[in-house]
Amino acid sequence: MKFTIDAHLPIRLKEWLITQGHECDHTSDLPLGNDTDDNDIIKYIDEEDRIIISKDSDFYNSNLLHGKPRRVLLITTGNISNKNLMKLFQANFSMIKAFFEKGDEVLEINNVSIYVHK
């Protein structure tokens, strides 16, 4: 799987996903870095068949309204330390991966559950 981590999430998450065998970049890696417009991020994600991981509900809302980006992992934990975010991913990533592999396109993860948006 290929992922793009949005600006307000740690590069440490990108590095962890790479160690898990996935292709991953961070919006800071894009030519305009974290100043890249959401529409340009969406275009890039869909062209490269990536999953955006973001706390920004704008990507989820765009998916609802326009079907783009096609695949979104929305993090709705509220304020969470990077350490706890990493623990959350480590504990739940096999389930997240399974949902995306079976074709689900929009997932939401919070402190207690993973929700599949249909």
C-alpha positions in Angstrom: 0.0 0.0 0.0 1.0 3.6 -0.6 0.3 6.3 1.9 0.7 10.0 2.2 0.8 11.6 5.7 -0.8 15.0 6.0 1.1 18.0 7.4 -0.2 18.0 11.0 0.9 14.4 11.6 4.4 13.4 12.5 7.1 12.2 10.1 7.7 9.5 12.6 4.4 7.9 11.3 5.8 7.9 7.8 9.0 6.3 8.9 7.1 3.6 10.8 4.9 2.8 7.8 8.0 2.4 5.7 9.5 -0.1 8.2 6.3 -2.0 7.8 7.0 -2.4 4.1 4.7 0.3 2.7 5.5 3.1 0.4 4.9 6.4 2.3 5.6 10.0 2.0 4.7 13.1 3.9 3.2 16.3 2.5 6.5 18.0 3.5 8.1 15.8 0.8 6.0 17.4 -2.0 7.4 20.2 -4.1 5.5 22.9 -2.2 5.9 21.0 1.1 3.2 21.5 3.7 2.1 24.6 1.8 0.7 22.3 -1.0 -3.0 23.1 -1.6 -5.5 20.4 -0.7 -6.7 20.1 -4.3 -3.2 19.4 -5.4 -2.7 16.8 -2.7 -6.0 15.1 -3.7 -4.9 15.0 -7.4 -1.5 13.5 -6.4 -3.0 11.0 -4.1 -5.6 9.7 -6.7 -3.0 9.7 -9.5 -0.6 7.7 -7.4 -3.3 5.4 -5.9 -2.4 6.5 -2.4 -4.3 6.6 0.9 -4.2 10.0 2.7 -3.8 9.8 6.4 -5.1 13.0 8.0 -6.7 14.7 10.9 -8.2 17.2 8.4 -11.9 16.5 7.8 -11.6 18.5 4.5 -10.3 15.3 2.8 -13.2 13.3 4.2 -15.7 16.0 3.2 -14.3 16.1 -0.3 -14.6 12.4 -0.6 -18.3 12.6 0.4 -19.0 15.4 -2.0 -16.8 14.6 -5.0 -15.5 11.1 -4.4 -12.0 12.4 -4.2 -9.6 11.6 -2.7 -10.7 8.0 -3.2 -9.1 6.6 -0.1 -8.9 8.4 3.3 -7.9 7.4 6.8 -9.3 10.1 9.0 -7.8 10.4 12.5 -10.4 11.8 15.0 -8.5 11.3 18.3 -8.4 15.0 19.1 -5.2 16.1 20.7 -3.0 13.1 21.2 0.7 12.8 21.8 2.9 11.5 19.0 3.8 8.6 21.3 0.2 7.6 21.8 -0.6 8.1 18.1 2.1 5.6 17.3 0.8 3.2 19.8 -2.7 3.5 18.3 -1.3 2.8 14.8 0.8 -0.2 16.0 -2.2 -1.7 17.8 -4.6 -1.2 15.0 -2.7 -1.2 11.7 -3.4 -4.8 10.8 -7.1 -4.1 10.9 -6.7 -0.8 9.0 -4.7 -2.6 6.4 -7.3 -5.4 6.1 -10.2 -2.9 5.6 -8.3 -1.1 2.8 -7.3 -4.4 1.2 -10.9 -5.6 1.0 -11.9 -2.4 -0.8 -13.1 0.0 1.9 -12.2 3.5 0.9 -12.8 5.7 3.9 -11.9 4.7 7.5 -12.0 6.7 10.7 -9.9 5.8 13.7 -10.3 7.3 17.1 -9.1 6.4 20.6 -11.5 3.4 20.9 -12.6 2.2 17.5 -12.2 2.0 13.7 -15.3 3.1 11.7 -15.8 2.2 8.1 -17.7 4.9 6.2 -19.9 3.6 3.4 
